[in-house]
Amino acid sequence: MKEDDLKKRKNEHLALCETNDVAFRKKSSGFEHYDFDHLAITEVNRDAISLQKYFFSTLVELPFVISCMTGGTTEADSVNLRLAEVAKAVMIPMGLGSVRYALEDTSHDRLLQSIRNAAGGAPLLPNIGGAQIIQYRKDFSPFQRVLDLTGAACFVVHLNPVQEALQKNGDTDFTGLLQALEQFVSTIRVPVVVKEVGAGISARAARRLLEAGVAGIDVAGAGGTSWSGVEILRNEDNRGSELWDWGLPTAYCLRTVHELHTQFQFMLIGSGGVHTGLDAAKALALGADFAASARVFLQVLMKSGPEAVIGLIHEWAEVLRTVMFATGCTGYSGFDKNVLVVRKDLF
């Protein structure tokens, strides 16, 4: 794809995600089917609850991730620099968006270093598409260069077959994906996390990814941004409109993928429809190690700036701490599906 076309597409994606027009229409994350089992006799000291935990080898302050959004254009670069300030202030991981633009074009190196500096010690998560893993399978050295520039805590590989199928000139040949992923995992020097972009990762898919050696799964389920919807809006003929709500609800993905912990050790990230602190708490109780969100943070950033995003993340932390307090949990230990009550299990 020509660089100008790629930049145009990225700017269109960013503009659409600043609105709510790209939300799922009839399908939800599934979080609304769960309530917390309120424990009136709690004996927990709320103010003593610590929310610190390790994101791979880095101790962070909160179990939240600013999800990968975008990169490679002037507008996207501004967003990433300001989000890096947020990540530093609250000390949580931040996704860099796709770094496809920087794999062979060294003109972006200074920007990546600037983002690294702005983020301080917060973990950075560069992102690349599965199609590029296949494309570069014979030589992953460009990824190593990006890794060195960003000091990344992990590399995120996003899988988006339906989005690619609906995108004009999208990549729809995923032949050899798992083998290429195995090669990437064995070559790159940091853990590899695989995520979807809103259609969810099932237990069936997660098992095969874990067998390939990936260190983390971000289920990125249905209920938040529909990237099918994004591409449908970009298609002048409304092509693919029946697939707007394609995907598996986030709550279902978390509940089923978490069961693989009996066989594999891996980090589980819950994203897709995480709009509030209570959503994040439910994601964690359903088995996620971290809860992630993108569009909510982007909209607050564009409307009110980095300080407002910092304030929102602190609000989420206070909600999580109160939920733990009200369910009798002194921290992450015991904060699991046993503190949830199923309201209406449609799964």
KEKE-3310 file (N, C-alpha, C; in steps of 0.2 Angstrom, whole numbers, plus 5000, padded with zeros to 4 digits):
npx = (5004:5003:5011:5004:4991:4990:4992:4981:4970:4973:4970:4957:4952:4955:4948:4935:4934:4934:4921:4904:4899:4904:4902:4896:4880:4869:4874:4882:4896:4893:4896:4885:4878:4882:4883:4891:4893:4888:4895:4890:4895:4909:4926:4936:4950:4947:4956:4968:4970:4980:4983:4993:5003:5012:5016:5021:5038:5038:5033:5018:5006:4992:4979:4976:4976:4981:4974:4981:4980:4983:4995:5009:5004:5003:4992:4990:5002:5003:4992:4998:5009:5003:4996:5006:5011:5000:5001:5014:5011:5001:5007:5005:5003:5005:4998:5005:4999:4999:5015:5018:5022:5034:5043:5052:5055:5065:5063:5054:5060:5065:5053:5047:5057:5054:5042:5045:5052:5043:5034:5041:5045:5034:5027:5028:5019:5022:5013:5008:5001:4994:4996:5008:5017:5017:5022:5035:5041:5054:5063:5065:5071:5068:5058:5065:5073:5063:5059:5071:5071:5059:5060:5052:5040:5033:5028:5014:5003:4991:4976:4964:4954:4941:4939:4949:4944:4933:4939:4944:4955:4961:4971:4969:4975:4979:4987:4998:5000:5000:5012:5021:5020:5025:5038:5041:5039:5049:5060:5060:5064:5056:5041:5027:5011:4995:4981:4964:4953:4941:4932:4934:4944:4942:4942:4946:4954:4963:4970:4977:4986:4993:4999:5008:5017:5014:5014:5004:4986:4975:4959:4950:4936:4918:4908:4913:4922:4917:4926:4923:4912:4919:4925:4915:4908:4918:4917:4910:4899:4892:4895:4895:4887:4879:4888:4891:4890:4898:4906:4913:4906:4915:4915:4911:4922:4933:4929:4929:4942:4950:4949:4960:4971:4973:4981:4991:5002:5000:4997:4982:4972:4958:4948:4937:4923:4925:4920:4919:4924:4918:4915:4928:4932:4923:4929:4941:4937:4932:4943:4953:4970:4973:4964:4958:4956:4952:4944:4937:4946:4952:4942:4940:4953:4954:4943:4946:4959:4975:4976:4962:4961:4969:4963:4951:4956:4961:4948:4943:4951:4948:4934:4937:4944:4934:4924:4931:4933:4919:4916:4923:4936:4954:4962:4969:4969:4957:4948:4939:4928:4920:4915:4906:4889:4878:4867:4859:4862:4867:4876)
npy = (4994:5011:5025:5037:5033:5024:5033:5041:5032:5029:5041:5043:5032:5036:5048:5043:5035:5044:5047:5040:5033:5021:5011:4994:4989:4980:4971:4967:4969:4959:4961:4966:4956:4951:4954:4960:4950:4957:4959:4962:4961:4964:4964:4972:4983:4997:5007:5001:4993:4987:4991:4988:4978:4966:4969:4959:4960:4972:4982:4989:5003:5001:4990:4992:4995:5006:5004:4999:5011:5020:5026:5034:5045:5063:5068:5056:5054:5065:5061:5049:5054:5062:5053:5045:5053:5052:5039:5038:5047:5039:5027:5015:5002:5006:5005:5007:5008:5003:4999:4998:5008:5011:5001:5000:5013:5025:5038:5040:5037:5046:5051:5039:5038:5049:5047:5036:5043:5052:5043:5039:5027:5019:5004:5001:4996:4991:4988:4977:4970:4954:4950:4957:4950:4938:4943:4947:4936:4930:4938:4946:4957:4971:4973:4971:4983:4993:4988:4991:5005:5009:5002:4992:4983:4972:4964:4967:4958:4960:4953:4953:4947:4949:4963:4966:4959:4967:4979:4990:4984:4976:4965:4948:4936:4924:4913:4902:4909:4904:4897:4907:4915:4907:4908:4921:4923:4915:4922:4936:4947:4950:4946:4940:4946:4942:4949:4953:4964:4967:4957:4947:4933:4916:4902:4891:4897:4903:4893:4887:4898:4899:4887:4889:4897:4910:4924:4931:4934:4945:4947:4956:4958:4958:4972:4985:4995:4993:4986:4981:4989:5001:5000:4998:5010:5017:5012:5016:5011:5004:4991:4975:4977:4968:4962:4970:4968:4958:4945:4939:4941:4950:4946:4933:4928:4930:4922:4909:4908:4910:4898:4890:4892:4882:4874:4881:4894:4911:4929:4937:4948:4959:4967:4977:4984:4989:5001:5008:5010:5000:4990:4987:4981:4970:4963:4960:4951:4941:4935:4941:4948:4961:4975:4983:4998:5009:5018:5025:5032:5039:5048:5056:5062:5069:5078:5084:5084:5077:5078:5076:5062:5056:5059:5051:5038:5037:5038:5026:5017:5020:5015:5001:4998:5000:4991:4979:4980:4980:4967:4959:4957:4958:4962:4956:4943:4930:4938:4935:4925:4920:4930:4936:4937:4929:4937:4935:4923:4922:4914)
npz = (5000:4996:5004:5006:5005:5015:5026:5024:5027:5040:5046:5044:5051:5064:5065:5064:5076:5086:5087:5092:5083:5078:5087:5092:5087:5090:5098:5114:5126:5136:5149:5156:5161:5172:5190:5205:5220:5233:5249:5264:5276:5275:5280:5277:5275:5266:5261:5262:5251:5239:5222:5213:5201:5192:5175:5164:5166:5173:5186:5189:5193:5192:5186:5172:5155:5142:5127:5111:5098:5086:5074:5065:5058:5057:5066:5073:5079:5088:5096:5102:5109:5119:5126:5130:5140:5149:5152:5159:5170:5177:5178:5170:5157:5139:5123:5107:5095:5078:5071:5059:5049:5053:5051:5040:5037:5042:5046:5056:5068:5077:5082:5089:5099:5106:5111:5119:5128:5134:5140:5151:5163:5160:5153:5136:5121:5106:5091:5078:5063:5060:5046:5043:5050:5043:5031:5034:5038:5034:5038:5053:5057:5056:5065:5077:5077:5080:5092:5099:5099:5106:5118:5121:5131:5127:5112:5102:5092:5081:5076:5063:5054:5048:5048:5038:5027:5024:5021:5009:4997:5007:5017:5014:5014:5024:5025:5033:5045:5059:5059:5055:5066:5076:5073:5074:5088:5093:5089:5092:5105:5116:5126:5117:5113:5108:5100:5096:5086:5091:5087:5095:5104:5104:5115:5107:5097:5106:5112:5102:5099:5111:5111:5101:5107:5111:5124:5129:5129:5122:5123:5116:5113:5106:5108:5111:5101:5084:5072:5060:5058:5057:5044:5036:5036:5030:5017:5002:4996:5007:5009:5016:5027:5034:5043:5053:5067:5070:5079:5095:5112:5124:5138:5137:5130:5139:5150:5145:5139:5150:5157:5151:5159:5167:5160:5153:5156:5155:5151:5153:5145:5146:5134:5124:5124:5137:5146:5158:5175:5182:5172:5170:5182:5182:5171:5176:5187:5179:5175:5169:5168:5166:5162:5147:5137:5123:5114:5123:5131:5121:5116:5128:5129:5117:5119:5131:5135:5142:5156:5160:5156:5164:5176:5174:5174:5187:5193:5189:5196:5209:5209:5207:5218:5228:5224:5227:5241:5244:5241:5249:5247:5249:5240:5224:5226:5227:5221:5209:5198:5208:5215:5208:5202:5191:5181:5170:5161:5145:5138)
capx = (5000:5006:5012:4999:4985:4990:4991:4974:4966:4974:4967:4950:4951:4956:4942:4928:4934:4932:4913:4901:4896:4907:4900:4892:4873:4864:4878:4886:4901:4891:4897:4879:4874:4885:4883:4895:4890:4889:4896:4888:4899:4916:4930:4942:4951:4948:4962:4974:4970:4985:4981:4999:5004:5017:5015:5027:5043:5038:5028:5014:5002:4985:4978:4973:4980:4978:4975:4984:4975:4985:5002:5011:5002:5004:4987:4991:5008:5001:4988:5002:5013:4999:4994:5012:5011:4996:5004:5019:5008:4998:5011:5001:5005:5001:4999:5008:4996:5003:5021:5020:5025:5041:5047:5058:5056:5069:5062:5050:5064:5065:5046:5047:5061:5051:5036:5048:5054:5037:5031:5045:5045:5028:5028:5026:5017:5021:5008:5009:4996:4996:4998:5015:5021:5018:5026:5042:5043:5060:5068:5061:5076:5065:5055:5070:5075:5057:5060:5076:5069:5054:5061:5045:5039:5031:5026:5007:5001:4983:4972:4958:4952:4935:4941:4953:4940:4929:4943:4946:4962:4963:4975:4965:4978:4982:4991:5005:5000:5003:5020:5025:5019:5030:5045:5041:5040:5056:5065:5059:5067:5051:5035:5022:5004:4991:4975:4959:4952:4934:4928:4936:4948:4939:4946:4949:4959:4968:4974:4982:4990:4997:5004:5013:5022:5013:5014:4998:4980:4970:4953:4947:4929:4913:4905:4916:4922:4916:4931:4919:4908:4923:4927:4908:4907:4922:4915:4905:4893:4889:4897:4897:4883:4877:4893:4893:4890:4902:4911:4911:4906:4921:4914:4911:4929:4937:4927:4931:4949:4953:4950:4966:4976:4975:4986:4996:5004:5000:4994:4976:4970:4951:4946:4931:4917:4927:4919:4919:4928:4914:4917:4935:4932:4920:4934:4946:4934:4931:4949:4958:4975:4973:4958:4961:4952:4955:4940:4935:4952:4954:4937:4941:4959:4952:4939:4948:4966:4978:4974:4956:4961:4972:4958:4947:4959:4960:4941:4942:4955:4944:4929:4939:4945:4928:4921:4935:4931:4912:4915:4927:4943:4959:4967:4968:4968:4950:4944:4938:4921:4916:4912:4901:4882:4876:4860:4856:4868:4865:4881)
capy = (5000:5017:5028:5042:5029:5022:5039:5043:5027:5030:5047:5041:5028:5040:5053:5039:5033:5050:5047:5034:5030:5015:5006:4989:4991:4976:4966:4970:4965:4954:4963:4968:4950:4950:4958:4958:4948:4961:4956:4967:4960:4964:4966:4974:4990:4999:5011:4997:4988:4989:4989:4986:4971:4966:4968:4955:4961:4979:4983:4995:5005:4999:4984:4995:4996:5010:5000:5001:5015:5022:5029:5035:5052:5069:5067:5050:5055:5069:5057:5045:5058:5064:5047:5043:5057:5049:5032:5040:5049:5034:5021:5009:5001:5010:5003:5012:5007:4999:5002:4996:5013:5012:4995:5001:5020:5027:5045:5040:5034:5051:5051:5034:5039:5054:5044:5032:5048:5055:5038:5037:5020:5015:4999:5003:4990:4992:4984:4975:4966:4947:4950:4959:4944:4933:4946:4948:4930:4928:4943:4950:4962:4978:4973:4972:4990:4996:4986:4995:5012:5010:4999:4989:4978:4966:4966:4965:4956:4960:4948:4956:4945:4952:4970:4966:4957:4972:4985:4991:4982:4973:4959:4943:4929:4923:4907:4902:4913:4901:4895:4914:4918:4903:4910:4928:4922:4912:4927:4943:4947:4951:4942:4942:4946:4942:4952:4954:4971:4969:4951:4942:4927:4911:4897:4887:4900:4905:4887:4886:4903:4897:4881:4893:4901:4917:4925:4934:4935:4951:4944:4961:4955:4962:4976:4991:4998:4988:4988:4980:4995:5007:4999:4998:5017:5020:5009:5021:5007:5001:4984:4971:4980:4963:4960:4976:4966:4951:4944:4935:4946:4950:4942:4926:4926:4930:4917:4903:4908:4910:4891:4888:4893:4875:4870:4886:4901:4917:4935:4938:4955:4960:4973:4976:4986:4991:5008:5011:5006:4994:4986:4985:4977:4964:4960:4957:4946:4936:4931:4946:4951:4968:4977:4988:5002:5013:5023:5030:5037:5044:5053:5061:5065:5074:5083:5088:5083:5072:5078:5073:5055:5054:5059:5046:5032:5037:5036:5018:5014:5020:5010:4995:4997:5000:4984:4974:4982:4978:4960:4956:4955:4963:4963:4952:4936:4929:4943:4930:4924:4918:4936:4938:4934:4929:4940:4932:4920:4920:4911)
capz = (5000:4996:5011:5007:5006:5022:5031:5024:5030:5048:5049:5044:5057:5070:5065:5066:5083:5090:5088:5094:5077:5076:5092:5091:5087:5094:5102:5119:5129:5140:5156:5160:5163:5179:5196:5210:5226:5238:5255:5269:5282:5274:5286:5273:5275:5259:5260:5262:5246:5233:5215:5210:5199:5186:5168:5163:5171:5176:5191:5187:5198:5191:5181:5166:5149:5136:5121:5104:5094:5079:5073:5058:5054:5062:5071:5077:5083:5093:5101:5106:5113:5124:5129:5134:5146:5154:5155:5164:5176:5181:5178:5167:5150:5134:5116:5103:5089:5073:5070:5052:5046:5055:5050:5036:5036:5048:5047:5062:5073:5082:5086:5093:5104:5109:5114:5124:5134:5137:5144:5157:5165:5159:5148:5129:5118:5099:5088:5071:5061:5058:5039:5042:5053:5038:5026:5036:5041:5033:5041:5058:5060:5057:5072:5082:5077:5083:5099:5102:5099:5110:5124:5122:5136:5123:5105:5101:5086:5081:5071:5061:5047:5046:5046:5032:5022:5023:5020:5002:4997:5013:5017:5016:5013:5031:5024:5036:5050:5065:5058:5056:5073:5080:5071:5077:5095:5094:5086:5095:5112:5122:5126:5112:5115:5102:5101:5091:5086:5092:5086:5100:5103:5107:5118:5102:5094:5111:5113:5096:5099:5116:5108:5096:5111:5113:5131:5132:5124:5123:5119:5112:5111:5104:5113:5111:5094:5079:5066:5054:5057:5054:5037:5032:5036:5025:5010:4999:4995:5013:5008:5022:5033:5039:5047:5058:5074:5070:5085:5102:5117:5128:5144:5135:5128:5145:5154:5142:5138:5157:5159:5148:5164:5170:5155:5151:5160:5151:5153:5149:5145:5144:5131:5120:5128:5144:5145:5164:5180:5184:5167:5171:5188:5180:5167:5180:5190:5175:5174:5165:5173:5165:5158:5143:5133:5119:5112:5129:5133:5115:5116:5133:5127:5111:5121:5137:5136:5146:5163:5160:5155:5171:5181:5173:5176:5194:5195:5188:5201:5215:5208:5208:5225:5232:5222:5231:5248:5245:5240:5255:5244:5251:5234:5218:5228:5228:5216:5203:5196:5214:5218:5203:5202:5185:5181:5164:5157:5138:5135)
cpx = (5004:5006:5006:4992:4984:4989:4983:4969:4967:4970:4959:4948:4950:4949:4935:4928:4933:4925:4911:4898:4898:4906:4896:4885:4869:4868:4882:4892:4900:4892:4890:4875:4877:4884:4888:4891:4892:4890:4895:4893:4907:4920:4937:4943:4952:4954:4968:4975:4975:4983:4987:5000:5009:5014:5021:5033:5043:5032:5025:5009:4995:4984:4975:4978:4977:4980:4978:4979:4978:4992:5003:5009:5003:4999:4988:4997:5007:4997:4993:5007:5009:4997:5000:5013:5006:4998:5009:5016:5004:5001:5007:5004:5001:5003:5001:5004:5001:5009:5023:5024:5032:5046:5053:5059:5059:5067:5057:5054:5064:5058:5046:5051:5058:5045:5039:5050:5048:5034:5035:5046:5039:5029:5025:5024:5016:5016:5009:5003:4999:4999:5005:5019:5022:5023:5033:5045:5051:5066:5064:5066:5073:5061:5059:5072:5069:5058:5065:5074:5064:5055:5055:5045:5036:5029:5019:5006:4994:4981:4966:4956:4946:4936:4944:4949:4935:4932:4945:4954:4965:4967:4971:4968:4982:4986:4997:5005:5003:5010:5024:5025:5024:5037:5046:5043:5047:5062:5065:5061:5063:5045:5031:5015:5000:4984:4970:4958:4945:4929:4930:4940:4944:4944:4949:4955:4965:4973:4979:4988:4995:5002:5009:5018:5020:5012:5008:4993:4976:4964:4950:4941:4924:4910:4907:4916:4921:4921:4928:4915:4912:4924:4920:4907:4912:4921:4909:4898:4890:4890:4898:4893:4881:4882:4895:4894:4894:4906:4908:4911:4912:4920:4914:4919:4933:4935:4929:4939:4953:4954:4956:4972:4978:4980:4992:4996:5004:4996:4987:4973:4962:4950:4940:4925:4919:4926:4919:4923:4925:4915:4924:4936:4929:4925:4939:4944:4933:4938:4955:4964:4975:4967:4960:4955:4955:4950:4938:4940:4953:4949:4938:4948:4957:4948:4942:4955:4969:4976:4967:4956:4965:4967:4953:4950:4959:4953:4940:4945:4951:4937:4931:4941:4939:4924:4925:4933:4924:4911:4920:4934:4948:4964:4965:4966:4961:4946:4943:4930:4917:4913:4907:4894:4880:4868:4856:4861:4865:4870:4880)
cpy = (5006:5021:5033:5039:5027:5027:5041:5038:5028:5036:5046:5037:5032:5045:5049:5037:5038:5050:5040:5030:5023:5009:5000:4991:4987:4971:4969:4966:4959:4955:4964:4962:4947:4956:4956:4956:4952:4958:4962:4967:4960:4967:4969:4981:4993:5002:5007:4993:4991:4986:4988:4979:4972:4965:4965:4957:4968:4980:4990:4997:5002:4994:4986:4996:5001:5007:5003:5005:5016:5025:5030:5041:5057:5069:5062:5051:5059:5065:5053:5048:5060:5058:5044:5047:5054:5043:5033:5042:5044:5028:5015:5008:5005:5007:5008:5012:5004:5003:5000:5001:5014:5007:4996:5009:5023:5034:5045:5038:5039:5052:5045:5035:5044:5052:5040:5037:5050:5050:5036:5030:5016:5010:5002:4996:4992:4986:4983:4970:4959:4947:4952:4954:4939:4936:4946:4941:4928:4932:4948:4956:4969:4979:4974:4979:4994:4994:4990:5002:5013:5007:4995:4983:4971:4968:4963:4964:4956:4956:4951:4954:4948:4959:4970:4964:4962:4979:4985:4989:4979:4967:4953:4936:4928:4916:4907:4906:4910:4900:4902:4916:4914:4906:4917:4927:4919:4917:4933:4942:4948:4947:4945:4941:4946:4945:4952:4961:4972:4963:4946:4936:4922:4906:4893:4890:4902:4899:4886:4892:4902:4891:4884:4897:4908:4918:4928:4934:4941:4949:4949:4959:4960:4966:4983:4994:4992:4990:4986:4986:5001:5006:5000:5006:5020:5017:5014:5017:5003:4994:4981:4973:4974:4960:4965:4973:4959:4951:4941:4941:4945:4946:4935:4924:4925:4924:4910:4903:4907:4902:4888:4888:4886:4871:4875:4892:4906:4923:4935:4945:4955:4967:4972:4978:4988:4999:5012:5007:5000:4988:4983:4980:4970:4960:4956:4951:4940:4932:4935:4948:4958:4969:4983:4992:5006:5019:5028:5035:5042:5049:5058:5065:5071:5080:5088:5088:5078:5072:5075:5065:5053:5054:5053:5039:5032:5035:5029:5015:5014:5016:5003:4993:4996:4993:4979:4974:4979:4971:4956:4954:4961:4965:4958:4945:4935:4933:4939:4929:4922:4924:4939:4934:4934:4931:4936:4929:4918:4916:4903)
cpz = (5000:5002:5011:5008:5013:5027:5030:5027:5038:5050:5049:5050:5063:5071:5067:5073:5088:5091:5091:5089:5075:5082:5089:5091:5091:5098:5108:5121:5133:5148:5160:5162:5170:5184:5201:5216:5232:5245:5261:5275:5281:5280:5283:5274:5268:5257:5259:5256:5240:5227:5210:5207:5193:5179:5165:5168:5175:5180:5190:5193:5198:5186:5175:5161:5144:5130:5115:5100:5087:5079:5066:5054:5060:5067:5076:5082:5089:5099:5105:5111:5120:5129:5133:5140:5152:5157:5160:5171:5181:5182:5176:5160:5145:5127:5112:5096:5084:5071:5063:5048:5047:5054:5046:5034:5043:5050:5053:5068:5079:5086:5091:5099:5109:5114:5120:5130:5137:5141:5150:5157:5163:5153:5141:5125:5110:5096:5081:5069:5059:5051:5038:5045:5047:5032:5027:5039:5040:5036:5046:5060:5060:5063:5078:5083:5081:5090:5103:5103:5105:5117:5126:5128:5133:5116:5105:5094:5085:5075:5069:5054:5044:5044:5039:5026:5020:5020:5012:5002:5003:5012:5019:5015:5020:5031:5028:5042:5057:5065:5059:5063:5078:5079:5074:5085:5097:5093:5090:5102:5118:5121:5120:5114:5108:5104:5095:5091:5088:5090:5091:5099:5107:5110:5113:5099:5099:5112:5108:5097:5105:5115:5104:5100:5113:5121:5134:5126:5127:5119:5114:5109:5108:5110:5114:5104:5089:5073:5060:5052:5054:5047:5033:5031:5030:5018:5008:4998:5001:5013:5015:5028:5037:5044:5053:5065:5075:5076:5091:5107:5122:5134:5143:5134:5135:5149:5152:5141:5145:5159:5156:5153:5167:5166:5153:5156:5154:5154:5149:5150:5142:5141:5126:5124:5135:5144:5152:5169:5182:5179:5168:5176:5186:5175:5171:5184:5186:5172:5171:5171:5172:5161:5154:5139:5129:5117:5117:5131:5127:5115:5122:5132:5122:5114:5127:5139:5141:5153:5164:5160:5161:5176:5180:5175:5183:5197:5194:5194:5208:5215:5209:5215:5229:5230:5226:5238:5249:5244:5245:5252:5247:5245:5228:5220:5230:5224:5210:5202:5202:5217:5213:5203:5194:5185:5175:5160:5150:5134:5135)
residu = (MET:LYS:GLU:ASP:ASP:LEU:LYS:LYS:ARG:LYS:ASN:GLU:HIS:LEU:ALA:LEU:CYS:GLU:THR:ASN:ASP:VAL:ALA:PHE:ARG:LYS:LYS:SER:SER:GLY:PHE:GLU:HIS:TYR:ASP:PHE:ASP:HIS:LEU:ALA:ILE:THR:GLU:VAL:ASN:ARG:ASP:ALA:ILE:SER:LEU:GLN:LYS:TYR:PHE:PHE:SER:THR:LEU:VAL:GLU:LEU:PRO:PHE:VAL:ILE:SER:CYS:MET:THR:GLY:GLY:THR:THR:GLU:ALA:ASP:SER:VAL:ASN:LEU:ARG:LEU:ALA:GLU:VAL:ALA:LYS:ALA:VAL:MET:ILE:PRO:MET:GLY:LEU:GLY:SER:VAL:ARG:TYR:ALA:LEU:GLU:ASP:THR:SER:HIS:ASP:ARG:LEU:LEU:GLN:SER:ILE:ARG:ASN:ALA:ALA:GLY:GLY:ALA:PRO:LEU:LEU:PRO:ASN:ILE:GLY:GLY:ALA:GLN:ILE:ILE:GLN:TYR:ARG:LYS:ASP:PHE:SER:PRO:PHE:GLN:ARG:VAL:LEU:ASP:LEU:THR:GLY:ALA:ALA:CYS:PHE:VAL:VAL:HIS:LEU:ASN:PRO:VAL:GLN:GLU:ALA:LEU:GLN:LYS:ASN:GLY:ASP:THR:ASP:PHE:THR:GLY:LEU:LEU:GLN:ALA:LEU:GLU:GLN:PHE:VAL:SER:THR:ILE:ARG:VAL:PRO:VAL:VAL:VAL:LYS:GLU:VAL:GLY:ALA:GLY:ILE:SER:ALA:ARG:ALA:ALA:ARG:ARG:LEU:LEU:GLU:ALA:GLY:VAL:ALA:GLY:ILE:ASP:VAL:ALA:GLY:ALA:GLY:GLY:THR:SER:TRP:SER:GLY:VAL:GLU:ILE:LEU:ARG:ASN:GLU:ASP:ASN:ARG:GLY:SER:GLU:LEU:TRP:ASP:TRP:GLY:LEU:PRO:THR:ALA:TYR:CYS:LEU:ARG:THR:VAL:HIS:GLU:LEU:HIS:THR:GLN:PHE:GLN:PHE:MET:LEU:ILE:GLY:SER:GLY:GLY:VAL:HIS:THR:GLY:LEU:ASP:ALA:ALA:LYS:ALA:LEU:ALA:LEU:GLY:ALA:ASP:PHE:ALA:ALA:SER:ALA:ARG:VAL:PHE:LEU:GLN:VAL:LEU:MET:LYS:SER:GLY:PRO:GLU:ALA:VAL:ILE:GLY:LEU:ILE:HIS:GLU:TRP:ALA:GLU:VAL:LEU:ARG:THR:VAL:MET:PHE:ALA:THR:GLY:CYS:THR:GLY:TYR:SER:GLY:PHE:ASP:LYS:ASN:VAL:LEU:VAL:VAL:ARG:LYS:ASP:LEU:PHE)
# end
